[in-house]
């Protein structure tokens, strides 16, 4: 009765901020890597791809070991590996013969932590005795956005004062957040998401037809978000011909701010809006934003497209989790892990497609952005299919 679940929330909030640092710090340096280490756009595309593929492996592994070793040990491991990867990013590229290999090794290490955070924080909060679970889930995921805003603003300020050449020092500074959060996860109350042995197995989930639509929803949510999140810094700098400072502040930072804003607004209005309808219109808005960013020759319109895309994708990931939890309440750790896996599959496919199409088209990132436009369309259609399924099952 006296358990302090606010401390659990704080730990999970900082967990998502850690994930935001892992996902967004390296992309801010894409052009720096390009110029300093002569890494091509095609190779740069492998950075987010390796990040998300590693998370996919961890997502699947979580279905096997998390329930055995426990949530607490697993989430503490997530913070430690996140910190090690960020610190390594400041060291390995400079001491290895191939800097790109050093970057990839560090990305894989902190992606292990990010993958664990992604799988575990949502069910940890879901298991807490809070009301308005949909709203709490959206608020939780908003801290990923505020973390992204923080890492972009903080990095931009650091680069402005101390110079871009000192980015290695900043990587070590960002590593302090997961190191400090180890204590929070070691001491906060953590409840099981379902009773021991009562969660659905992979086989049971795979036999459930609607689960496959939920998987498609998560794939499209991951891709729709990751394309702009991973490439907006390079896109604004190289395609829209604005300075790195302005490009980062208005591009990826604006994207993250509006993504967080949409998640916070959903907390306020979620009881008045059907989530599947909200997701459908989000897919439509995302489609329009991709068109705006990919077709305009006017920098200000391209920047607006990036920012509004953040608002459109904000509810996609947490909304997909909330819908899945309501449809399959006994999904347990396995369901959360498979949903994260699906989201990461989308997160790896989208940026990879954009990077490779851009390289084929002469390093034209605008054409690359347009190549990912199908994902928000499929997401909107999937949300409508799920809404129809829910209405049919309520009636029956």
C-alpha positions in Angstrom: 0.0 0.0 0.0 3.0 2.3 0.7 4.8 1.6 -2.6 6.0 4.7 -4.3 5.0 4.2 -7.9 5.9 7.8 -8.8 9.5 6.7 -8.5 8.7 3.9 -11.0 7.3 6.5 -13.3 10.4 8.7 -12.9 12.7 5.8 -13.7 10.7 4.9 -16.8 10.6 8.6 -17.9 14.4 8.7 -17.6 14.6 5.3 -19.4 12.8 6.8 -22.4 15.0 9.9 -22.3 18.0 7.5 -22.4 16.5 5.8 -25.4 16.0 9.2 -27.1 19.7 10.0 -26.5 20.7 6.6 -28.1 18.4 7.1 -31.1 19.0 10.7 -31.8 22.6 11.7 -30.9 24.4 9.8 -33.7 22.1 11.1 -36.5 23.0 14.7 -35.5 26.6 13.7 -36.5 25.8 12.1 -39.9 27.2 15.0 -41.9 30.2 15.2 -39.5 30.9 11.5 -40.1 30.4 12.0 -43.8 33.0 14.8 -43.9 35.4 13.6 -41.3 35.5 9.9 -42.0 34.4 9.9 -45.7 31.4 7.7 -44.8 28.9 7.5 -47.7 25.2 8.1 -47.4 24.7 4.4 -48.0 27.0 3.5 -45.1 25.3 6.2 -42.9 22.0 4.4 -43.6 23.5 1.3 -41.9 23.8 3.2 -38.6 20.0 3.4 -37.9 19.6 0.1 -39.6 22.1 -1.6 -37.2 20.5 0.3 -34.3 17.0 -1.1 -35.1 18.2 -4.6 -36.1 19.9 -4.9 -32.8 16.8 -3.8 -31.1 14.9 -6.4 -33.1 17.2 -9.2 -31.8 16.8 -7.9 -28.3 13.0 -7.7 -28.7 12.8 -11.3 -29.7 15.3 -12.4 -27.0 13.1 -10.7 -24.4 10.4 -13.2 -25.1 12.7 -15.9 -23.8 14.7 -14.4 -20.9 12.9 -11.4 -19.3 10.4 -13.5 -17.3 13.1 -15.8 -16.2 15.6 -13.3 -14.8 13.1 -10.6 -13.9 12.2 -7.1 -15.0 14.5 -5.4 -12.5 17.7 -7.0 -13.6 16.8 -6.6 -17.3 16.0 -2.9 -17.0 19.2 -2.2 -15.0 21.2 -4.0 -17.8 19.5 -1.6 -20.3 20.9 1.5 -18.5 24.4 0.1 -18.2 24.7 -1.0 -21.8 23.3 2.4 -23.0 26.0 4.2 -21.0 28.8 1.9 -22.3 27.8 2.4 -25.9 27.7 6.2 -25.6 31.1 6.3 -23.9 32.5 3.9 -26.5 31.3 6.2 -29.3 33.7 8.8 -28.1 36.6 6.3 -28.1 36.4 3.5 -30.6 36.1 5.4 -33.9 39.3 7.2 -33.1 41.4 4.1 -32.2 40.2 1.5 -34.7 41.7 1.4 -38.3 38.1 1.7 -39.7 36.2 4.4 -37.9 32.9 3.2 -39.3 33.3 -0.2 -37.7 33.9 1.6 -34.4 30.7 3.6 -34.7 28.7 0.4 -35.6 30.1 -1.5 -32.6 29.0 1.3 -30.2 25.6 1.6 -31.9 25.0 -2.1 -31.3 26.0 -1.8 -27.7 23.7 1.1 -26.8 21.0 -0.4 -29.0 20.9 -3.4 -26.7 20.0 -1.0 -23.9 17.6 0.9 -26.0 15.8 -2.3 -27.0 15.4 -3.4 -23.4 14.0 0.0 -22.5 11.6 -0.2 -25.3 10.3 -3.6 -24.3 10.2 -3.2 -20.6 9.2 0.3 -19.7 5.7 0.1 -21.2 4.7 -3.1 -19.4 6.3 -1.8 -16.1 4.0 1.3 -16.3 1.0 -0.7 -17.5 1.4 -2.9 -14.4 1.3 0.1 -12.0 -2.1 0.8 -10.4 -2.8 4.0 -12.3 -6.1 5.1 -13.9 -6.4 6.2 -17.5 -3.9 3.7 -18.8 -4.1 4.9 -22.4 -3.3 8.5 -21.3 -0.4 7.3 -19.0 1.1 5.3 -21.9 1.0 8.3 -24.2 2.5 10.5 -21.5 5.2 7.9 -20.9 6.2 7.9 -24.5 6.1 11.7 -24.7 9.3 11.6 -22.6 11.1 10.0 -25.5 10.2 13.2 -27.4 11.2 15.5 -24.7 14.5 13.5 -24.4 15.0 14.0 -28.2 14.3 17.7 -27.9 16.7 17.9 -25.0 19.5 16.0 -26.8 19.1 18.2 -29.9 18.9 21.5 -28.0 21.7 20.5 -25.6 23.9 19.2 -28.4 23.3 22.3 -30.5 24.2 24.6 -27.6 27.3 22.5 -26.8 28.5 22.6 -30.4 27.8 26.4 -30.6 29.9 27.1 -27.5 32.6 24.5 -27.6 32.7 23.5 -31.3 31.5 20.4 -33.3 35.0 18.9 -33.0 34.3 18.2 -29.3 31.3 15.9 -29.9 33.2 13.0 -28.1 33.1 14.9 -24.8 29.3 15.4 -25.2 28.8 11.7 -25.8 30.3 11.0 -22.4 28.1 13.7 -20.8 24.9 12.1 -22.2 26.1 8.8 -20.8 25.6 10.1 -17.2 21.8 10.0 -17.5 21.6 6.1 -17.8 24.3 5.7 -15.2 22.4 7.7 -12.7 19.1 6.0 -13.6 20.5 2.6 -12.5 19.8 3.6 -8.9 16.2 4.5 -9.7 15.4 1.1 -11.3 17.3 -0.7 -8.5 15.0 0.7 -5.8 11.6 1.5 -7.4 8.6 -0.9 -7.1 8.1 -3.1 -10.2 4.9 -5.2 -10.5 4.4 -8.2 -12.9 2.3 -7.3 -16.0 0.4 -10.6 -15.7 0.4 -13.4 -13.2 3.3 -15.8 -13.5 2.7 -18.3 -16.3 -0.6 -16.6 -17.3 0.7 -14.6 -20.3 0.1 -15.7 -23.9 2.8 -17.6 -25.7 4.3 -16.8 -29.1 2.3 -19.7 -30.6 -1.0 -18.4 -29.1 -0.3 -14.9 -30.3 0.5 -16.1 -33.8 -2.7 -18.1 -33.9 -4.7 -14.9 -33.2 -5.6 -13.3 -36.5 -6.0 -9.7 -35.2 -2.5 -9.9 -33.8 -1.0 -9.8 -37.3 -2.9 -6.6 -38.1 -1.4 -5.2 -34.9 2.0 -6.2 -36.1 1.5 -4.4 -39.4 0.3 -1.3 -37.4 3.5 -1.4 -35.4 5.8 -1.9 -38.4 4.3 1.2 -40.1 4.3 3.2 -36.9 8.1 2.5 -36.5 8.9 3.3 -40.1 6.8 6.5 -40.3 8.5 7.9 -37.2 12.1 6.7 -37.9 12.4 8.1 -41.4 12.1 11.7 -40.4 13.7 11.2 -36.9 16.8 9.6 -38.4 17.2 11.6 -41.5 15.8 15.1 -40.8 19.2 16.5 -39.6 21.0 15.5 -42.8 17.9 16.3 -44.9 17.6 19.9 -43.7 21.4 20.5 -43.9 22.0 19.0 -47.3 18.7 19.2 -49.2 17.2 22.4 -47.8 20.6 24.2 -47.7 20.2 25.7 -44.2 22.9 25.8 -41.5 23.4 22.8 -39.2 22.3 24.9 -36.2 19.0 26.1 -37.8 18.5 22.7 -39.5 18.8 20.8 -36.2 16.7 23.2 -34.2 13.8 23.4 -36.6 14.2 19.9 -38.3 14.7 17.1 -35.8 14.1 19.3 -32.7 10.9 20.6 -34.2 9.9 17.1 -35.2 10.5 15.8 -31.6 8.7 18.7 -30.0 5.5 18.3 -32.1 5.7 14.5 -31.5 5.7 15.1 -27.8 3.0 17.7 -28.0 0.6 15.3 -29.8 1.2 12.7 -27.1 0.6 15.2 -24.3 -2.6 16.5 -26.0 -3.8 12.9 -26.4 -3.6 12.5 -22.6 -6.1 15.4 -22.2 -8.5 14.4 -25.0 -8.1 10.6 -25.2 -11.5 9.9 -23.5 -13.3 12.0 -26.2 -11.5 10.6 -29.3 -11.5 7.0 -30.5 -7.9 5.9 -30.8 -8.3 4.0 -34.1 -9.9 7.1 -35.7 -7.1 9.3 -34.3 -4.5 6.8 -35.8 -6.2 6.9 -39.2 -6.1 10.7 -39.4 -2.5 10.6 -38.1 -1.6 8.4 -41.1 -3.2 10.8 -43.5 -1.5 13.8 -42.0 1.9 12.0 -42.1 1.3 11.2 -45.8 0.7 14.9 -46.5 3.9 15.9 -44.5 6.0 13.4 -46.5 4.7 15.0 -49.7 5.5 18.5 -48.5 9.0 17.7 -47.4 9.8 15.6 -50.4 8.4 17.8 -53.2 9.0 21.4 -52.1 11.9 23.5 -53.2 11.2 26.2 -50.5 13.2 25.5 -47.4 10.6 26.9 -44.9 8.0 24.5 -46.3 10.3 21.6 -46.0 11.0 22.5 -42.4 7.3 22.8 -41.7 6.8 19.4 -43.3 9.4 17.8 -40.9 7.9 19.5 -37.8 4.3 18.6 -38.6 5.3 15.0 -39.4 6.3 14.8 -35.7 2.8 15.8 -34.7 1.3 13.2 -37.1 3.5 10.3 -35.9 3.3 11.1 -32.1 0.4 8.8 -31.2 1.4 6.0 -33.6 3.8 4.0 -31.4 2.1 4.4 -28.0 -1.3 4.2 -29.7 -0.4 0.8 -31.2 0.6 -0.5 -27.8 -2.6 0.8 -26.1 -4.8 -0.8 -28.8 -2.9 -4.1 -28.5 -3.2 -4.1 -24.7 -6.9 -3.5 -24.8 -7.5 -6.2 -27.4 -5.1 -8.8 -25.9 -4.9 -8.0 -22.2 -3.2 -11.3 -21.5 -0.5 -10.8 -24.1 2.2 -10.2 -21.4 5.9 -9.7 -21.9 5.8 -11.8 -25.1 3.3 -9.5 -26.8 5.1 -6.3 -25.7 8.4 -7.7 -27.0 6.9 -8.8 -30.4 5.2 -5.4 -30.8 8.6 -3.7 -30.1 10.2 -6.1 -32.6 7.7 -5.1 -35.3 8.2 -1.4 -34.6 11.9 -1.8 -34.8 11.5 -3.7 -38.1 9.7 -0.7 -39.5 12.3 1.6 -37.9 15.1 -0.2 -39.7 13.4 -0.6 -43.1 12.2 3.0 -43.4 15.6 4.8 -42.9 17.4 2.1 -44.9 15.1 2.6 -47.9 15.5 6.3 -47.7 19.3 6.2 -47.5 19.7 3.7 -50.4 17.2 5.4 -52.6 18.9 8.8 -51.9 22.3 7.3 -52.9 20.9 5.8 -56.1 19.4 9.1 -57.0 22.7 11.0 -56.6 22.5 11.7 -52.8 19.1 13.3 -53.2 17.4 13.0 -49.8 14.2 14.6 -50.9 13.5 11.7 -53.3 14.6 9.4 -50.5 12.0 10.8 -48.1 9.3 10.3 -50.7 10.3 6.6 -51.0 8.9 6.0 -47.5 5.5 7.4 -48.1 3.7 4.1 -48.3 4.1 3.3 -44.6 1.7 6.0 -43.2 -0.9 5.0 -45.8 -0.8 1.3 -44.7 -1.0 2.4 -41.1 -4.2 4.4 -41.7 -5.8 1.4 -43.5 -4.7 -1.0 -40.7 -6.2 1.3 -38.0 -9.6 1.2 -39.9 -9.4 -2.6 -40.2 -8.8 -2.8 -36.4 -11.7 -0.4 -35.7 -14.0 -2.5 -37.9 -12.9 -5.7 -36.0 -13.5 -4.0 -32.6 -17.0 -2.9 -33.6 -17.9 -6.3 -34.9 -16.7 -8.0 -31.7 -18.5 -5.6 -29.5 -21.7 -6.3 -31.4 -21.3 -10.0 -31.2 
